């Protein structure tokens, strides 16, 4: 089916094309209709064409090393899929299936080459759009890569919180225990040796005052650090929940496929019984 220029204007990649460029491309591309569960391509098929979503829903999947099906793309309206294989002229590494009745634009290298031959400046317009999408993808990847709970929390740390973490880390180390034990031993030993000239004789009232003050200051600082650790644990739990939720969606999708397969097998069995 022929494509109208109005449809191309709804595609972000072609949004910057002028009317003449849009008309040239519209004369080349075709509109394709796909029935529900119809396969658009399978893994290993020649990558001669790419498609643009106009309406409906398409799921692009691949098989990982564990032979599990993974959804890699669910293109929205106006988005390309199969674009890389079309440009490289390499076999598809994914499988695309229409989830519901869908309408797509079919574009191949010859269509793009014809447009560039007739309207060379159209190439710069499309490259501009691709550049914007590339930068948006980079930004998204950076955001996803930074979802480490330690990195997220440390980015928002105040000066006081950093001091609290360092005090808690030092106060719970063998370095602090050994240093503190040596200091107390030396303090008491000096005061015992000096006897009558000691500034803090037995029972070391001044030392007890210092220890009480140290404990009073150290306890809330350690509690601050523990509260930060609780925040990290809570954030880890939220990230784990996101991973588990995605895994649940994958399992539900697999269950739906198994149920659909069971229904199809039942239909085939009914047809066989009718033939017999």
C-alpha positions as CSV (number, residue, x, y, z in Angstrom):
1,X,0.0,0.0,0.0
2,X,1.3,3.5,-0.9
3,X,2.3,5.8,1.9
4,X,1.0,9.4,2.3
5,X,3.3,12.3,3.2
6,X,1.2,12.9,6.3
7,X,2.2,9.6,7.8
8,X,5.9,10.3,7.3
9,X,5.6,13.6,9.1
10,X,4.6,11.6,12.2
11,X,7.9,9.8,12.1
12,X,10.6,11.6,14.2
13,X,13.4,10.5,11.9
14,X,11.7,12.3,8.9
15,X,10.3,15.2,10.9
16,X,12.8,17.7,9.5
17,X,12.3,16.8,5.9
18,X,10.7,19.5,3.7
19,X,7.6,18.8,1.6
20,X,9.5,17.9,-1.5
21,X,11.8,15.4,0.4
22,X,8.8,13.9,2.1
23,X,7.0,13.4,-1.2
24,X,10.0,11.7,-2.7
25,X,10.3,9.3,0.2
26,X,6.5,8.7,0.4
27,X,6.6,7.5,-3.2
28,X,9.2,4.8,-2.3
29,X,8.1,3.3,1.1
30,X,5.1,1.0,1.6
31,X,2.6,0.6,4.3
32,X,2.4,-3.0,5.6
33,X,-0.4,-4.5,7.7
34,X,0.3,-7.3,10.1
35,X,-2.2,-9.6,11.8
36,X,-2.0,-10.4,15.5
37,X,0.8,-12.8,16.3
38,X,2.1,-12.5,12.7
39,X,5.9,-12.8,12.5
40,X,7.5,-9.8,10.8
41,X,10.9,-11.5,10.7
42,X,12.8,-14.2,12.5
43,X,16.3,-14.6,13.7
44,X,18.6,-15.2,10.7
45,X,16.3,-13.6,8.1
46,X,18.0,-11.2,5.7
47,X,18.0,-7.7,7.0
48,X,16.8,-6.0,3.9
49,X,14.0,-3.9,5.4
50,X,13.4,-1.8,8.4
51,X,10.0,-0.8,9.8
52,X,8.4,2.2,11.5
53,X,5.5,1.7,13.9
54,X,2.4,3.5,12.8
55,X,-0.2,1.8,15.0
56,X,-0.6,-1.4,17.0
57,X,2.1,-3.1,19.0
58,X,5.2,-5.1,18.0
59,X,7.6,-7.0,20.3
60,X,11.2,-7.5,19.3
61,X,12.9,-10.4,21.1
62,X,16.1,-12.4,21.1
63,X,17.4,-15.6,22.7
64,X,20.2,-15.2,25.3
65,X,23.0,-17.6,26.2
66,X,20.6,-19.5,28.6
67,X,18.2,-20.0,25.7
68,X,15.7,-17.7,27.3
69,X,13.6,-15.3,25.3
70,X,14.4,-11.7,26.1
71,X,12.3,-8.7,25.0
72,X,14.8,-6.1,23.6
73,X,12.4,-3.6,22.2
74,X,8.7,-2.6,22.0
75,X,8.7,0.3,19.6
76,X,6.3,3.1,20.1
77,X,4.5,5.0,17.4
78,X,7.0,6.6,15.0
79,X,9.9,4.5,16.2
80,X,12.1,2.3,13.9
81,X,12.9,-1.3,14.5
82,X,15.3,-3.5,12.4
83,X,17.1,-0.3,11.4
84,X,20.7,-1.6,12.1
85,X,20.3,-4.8,10.1
86,X,18.8,-2.9,7.2
87,X,21.7,-0.4,7.1
88,X,24.4,-3.1,7.6
89,X,22.7,-5.6,5.3
90,X,23.3,-8.3,7.9
91,X,20.9,-11.1,9.0
92,X,18.5,-10.2,11.8
93,X,19.7,-11.1,15.3
94,X,16.2,-10.7,16.7
95,X,12.7,-11.8,16.0
96,X,9.8,-9.3,15.6
97,X,6.2,-10.3,16.1
98,X,3.0,-8.2,15.9
99,X,1.3,-8.5,19.3
100,X,-2.0,-7.1,17.9
101,X,-3.1,-5.9,14.5
102,X,-0.4,-3.5,13.5
103,X,0.4,-1.0,10.7
104,X,4.0,-0.3,9.8
105,X,6.0,1.5,7.2
106,X,8.5,-0.7,5.3
107,X,11.7,1.0,4.4
108,X,14.8,-0.5,2.7
109,X,18.2,0.8,1.7
110,X,17.1,1.6,-1.8
111,X,14.4,3.9,-0.5
112,X,16.9,5.9,1.6
113,X,19.5,5.9,-1.3
114,X,16.8,7.2,-3.7
115,X,15.9,10.0,-1.4
116,X,19.6,11.0,-0.9
117,X,20.2,10.8,-4.6
118,X,17.2,13.2,-5.3
119,X,17.5,15.3,-2.2
120,X,21.1,15.2,-0.7
121,X,20.3,17.6,2.1
122,X,17.8,15.2,3.5
123,X,20.7,13.1,4.7
124,X,21.8,15.9,7.1
125,X,18.2,16.3,8.4
126,X,18.0,12.6,9.2
127,X,21.5,12.6,10.8
128,X,20.5,15.5,13.0
129,X,17.5,13.5,14.3
130,X,19.7,10.4,14.8
131,X,22.3,12.5,16.7
132,X,19.6,13.7,19.1
133,X,18.4,10.1,19.7
134,X,22.0,9.0,20.2
135,X,22.6,11.6,22.8
136,X,19.3,10.7,24.6
137,X,20.3,7.1,24.6
138,X,23.7,7.9,26.0
139,X,22.1,9.9,28.8
140,X,19.7,7.0,29.6
141,X,22.6,4.5,29.7
142,X,24.5,6.8,32.1
143,X,21.5,7.1,34.3
144,X,21.0,3.3,34.4
145,X,24.7,2.6,34.9
146,X,24.7,5.0,37.9
147,X,22.0,3.1,39.8
148,X,24.5,1.8,42.3
149,X,23.1,2.5,45.8
150,X,26.5,3.5,47.1
151,X,27.1,5.9,44.2
152,X,23.6,7.4,44.5
153,X,23.9,8.0,48.2
154,X,27.4,9.3,48.2
155,X,26.5,11.9,45.5
156,X,24.1,13.5,48.0
157,X,26.3,13.2,51.1
158,X,26.8,16.3,53.2
159,X,30.1,17.2,54.9
160,X,28.8,16.1,58.3
161,X,27.6,12.8,56.9
162,X,31.0,12.1,55.5
163,X,32.7,12.9,58.8
164,X,30.2,10.5,60.6
165,X,31.1,7.7,58.2
166,X,34.8,8.2,58.8
167,X,34.4,8.4,62.6
168,X,32.3,5.2,62.6
169,X,34.7,3.4,60.3
170,X,37.7,4.4,62.5
171,X,35.9,3.7,65.8
172,X,35.0,0.2,64.7
173,X,38.6,-0.8,63.6
174,X,41.4,-2.6,65.4
175,X,43.6,0.5,64.9
176,X,41.3,2.5,67.2
177,X,41.0,-0.3,69.8
178,X,44.8,-0.8,70.0
179,X,45.6,2.9,70.0
180,X,42.9,3.5,72.7
181,X,44.1,0.7,74.8
182,X,47.7,1.9,74.7
183,X,46.7,5.5,75.5
184,X,44.7,4.4,78.5
185,X,47.4,2.1,79.7
186,X,50.0,4.8,79.4
187,X,47.8,7.4,81.1
188,X,47.1,5.2,84.1
189,X,50.7,4.0,84.3
190,X,52.1,7.5,84.4
191,X,49.7,8.6,87.1
192,X,50.5,5.5,89.2
193,X,54.3,6.1,88.9
194,X,53.9,9.8,89.8
195,X,51.9,8.9,92.9
196,X,51.6,12.1,95.0
197,X,52.5,14.3,92.0
198,X,49.9,12.7,89.7
199,X,47.4,15.1,88.1
200,X,44.7,12.3,88.0
201,X,45.4,9.8,90.8
202,X,43.5,6.6,91.4
203,X,40.5,6.1,90.8
204,X,41.3,8.3,87.7
205,X,38.3,10.6,87.9
206,X,39.5,12.9,85.1
207,X,40.0,9.9,82.8
208,X,36.5,8.7,83.5
209,X,35.2,12.2,82.6
210,X,37.1,12.1,79.3
211,X,35.8,8.6,78.6
212,X,32.2,9.6,79.3
213,X,32.5,12.7,77.0
214,X,34.0,10.5,74.3
215,X,31.2,8.0,74.6
216,X,28.6,10.8,74.6
217,X,30.0,12.2,71.3
218,X,30.8,8.9,69.6
219,X,27.4,7.3,70.1
220,X,25.3,9.7,68.1
221,X,27.9,9.9,65.4
222,X,27.8,6.1,65.0
223,X,24.0,6.2,65.0
224,X,24.2,8.7,62.1
225,X,26.4,6.3,60.1
226,X,24.0,3.4,60.9
227,X,21.0,5.5,59.7
228,X,22.9,6.0,56.4
229,X,23.5,2.3,56.2
230,X,19.8,1.7,56.6
231,X,19.2,4.1,53.7
232,X,21.6,2.2,51.5
233,X,19.9,-1.1,52.4
234,X,16.5,0.4,51.6
235,X,17.7,1.6,48.3
236,X,19.2,-1.8,47.5
237,X,15.9,-3.3,48.3
238,X,14.1,-1.0,45.9
239,X,16.5,-1.8,43.1
240,X,16.1,-5.5,43.8
241,X,12.4,-5.1,43.7
242,X,12.7,-3.5,40.2
243,X,14.8,-6.4,39.0
244,X,12.3,-8.9,40.5
245,X,9.4,-7.1,38.9
246,X,11.0,-7.3,35.5
247,X,11.7,-11.0,36.0
248,X,8.0,-11.4,37.0
249,X,6.9,-9.8,33.8
250,X,9.1,-12.1,31.8
251,X,7.7,-15.1,33.6
252,X,4.2,-13.9,33.0
253,X,4.9,-13.5,29.3
254,X,6.3,-17.0,29.2
255,X,3.2,-18.3,30.9
256,X,1.0,-16.5,28.4
257,X,2.9,-18.1,25.5
258,X,2.6,-21.5,27.1
259,X,-1.1,-21.0,27.6
260,X,-1.5,-19.8,24.0
261,X,0.5,-22.8,22.7
262,X,-1.7,-25.1,24.7
263,X,-4.8,-23.5,23.1
264,X,-3.3,-23.9,19.6
265,X,-2.5,-27.5,20.3
266,X,-6.1,-28.0,21.5
267,X,-7.4,-26.5,18.3
268,X,-5.2,-28.8,16.2
269,X,-6.4,-31.8,18.2
270,X,-10.0,-30.7,17.6
271,X,-9.4,-30.4,13.8
272,X,-7.7,-33.8,13.8
273,X,-10.7,-35.4,15.6
274,X,-13.1,-33.8,13.1
275,X,-11.1,-35.2,10.2
276,X,-11.2,-38.6,11.7
